[in-house]
Amino acid sequence: MAMFNSSKNNPSKPFEVDPHTLNIIGGGTVITGTLTTTGDIRIDGSVTGTVTSKAKVVMGEGSRIAGDVYCQNADISGIVEGNIFVDELLTLKSTAKIIGDISTKKLIIEVGAGFNGACHMQGNGESNKEFVRENALQEA
């Protein structure tokens, strides 16, 4: 039984990504650069740079992102110093601190959460994807 898929065994078959994969950035871990995933990601450490997920971003209480966040859904308990673009539901837990703008369809803010910035909401069947895409291109 092989632990890793070798391209020597089947060079014509590309590596398949499971979209339900959970990626974890543990506490004490510091990442500088662009972080991109197709699956869910949990961040308990620190990221300096853009975080992009086609799924859900979860930030623990001790986490910090200095950069923009792009995802489908997000639960934030840590600190974000940057803009947040969420296509569906953004939940700011009681320990969350946001310094930047938010764009989302649905927003839940628990008592105690801090938010200093502008909020752009899409509703009534409008898609937030176009707004997110436009802003992502402007940031690049």
C-alpha positions, 0 to 999 in steps of 0.5 A: 500500500503506497502512502503517496501517489507517484506520477511514475505509476500513472503519469497521465492521471492528474492529482485529484483534489477532494473538495471536502478536505480540511486544512488546518493552520495550527496555533503558533504557525506563521505563514507569509504569502498567498494561501489558496485552497479548494476545501475548508480551512481552519486557521489558529495561527497567523497569516500575512497575505491573501487567504482564498477558499472555495469553501469555508474559512474558520478562524480560531480565537488566537488567529490573525490574518493581515490581508484579504479573505475570499471564501464561500462561508466564514466563521471568524473568532480571531483578528482580520486586518483586511477586507473580507469577501464572502459569497454566502454567510459570514459569522463574526463570533464574540471574540472577532475583531475586523479592521476592514470592509466586509462584502457578504450576502448574510451576516451574523454578528455576535455580541462582543465582536468588533467591526471597523469598516464598511459593509456591502450586503447583497440580497433579494436573489442578487449574486455576491460573486460578481461583487467579490470578483470585481473587488478581487480584480481591483485588489490584484 
